[in-house]
Amino acid sequence: MDVIPNDNYKEMQEKTAEAMFDPKSGDRFHEFFSFWVYVLKRTDREITIMEASSPCELPKDGRIWKGTIEQFRLRYAYKGILGYSVMLCDRGNDVTGWLEDEKIEESFGF
């Protein structure tokens, strides 16, 4: 697992933007360490993620969402300014099996 250092905010923003355009299975994003987003699966066009709010037990308490990569970016992009409401925390988490016996509860639909 590659932990993203958080001592440089601009670097964190750049790494987050990079991950939003090229999400990988095992990426973890956070919103002030109280809301978590894990990338579970990625194809050329689609992404499956799990969202959960603290306190939680993962993957049991997560909600699974599926949509296009563009919908993923738009979901977390600020509407009036550049940036995202979540920050990349680390990459390479083992999310093996988190999709097993789970159903896609909703799609990103706007």
C-alpha positions, 0 to 999 in steps of 0.5 A: 500500500502506498500512503500519500504524504499529507504535509504538502496540500498542493501535492495532495490535490495533484495526486487526487486529481491524478487518481480521479482521472486514473482510478485503480482498484484499492485506491482509498479517498477520505473526507476529513477521515470521516467519510471513505471511498474505496475503488473496488473495480475498474474497467476501461469505462466503468468503476465500482466503488464503496462509500462508508461513513465512520464509524464503520466496519468495512466492507460490511457497512459500505454502500456499493455504487457503479458508474462511468469514470466521468460520473465518478469524477463529477460525483466528488468534484466541487461545482464552483471551484477546482478540486474534489470533496475527497482526497486520495489517502493511499493506493493499493489497499487489498479489497479482494472479496469486497464485491462478493455477495454484494449487490449494486445498490444504485448507479451514479445516475444524475 
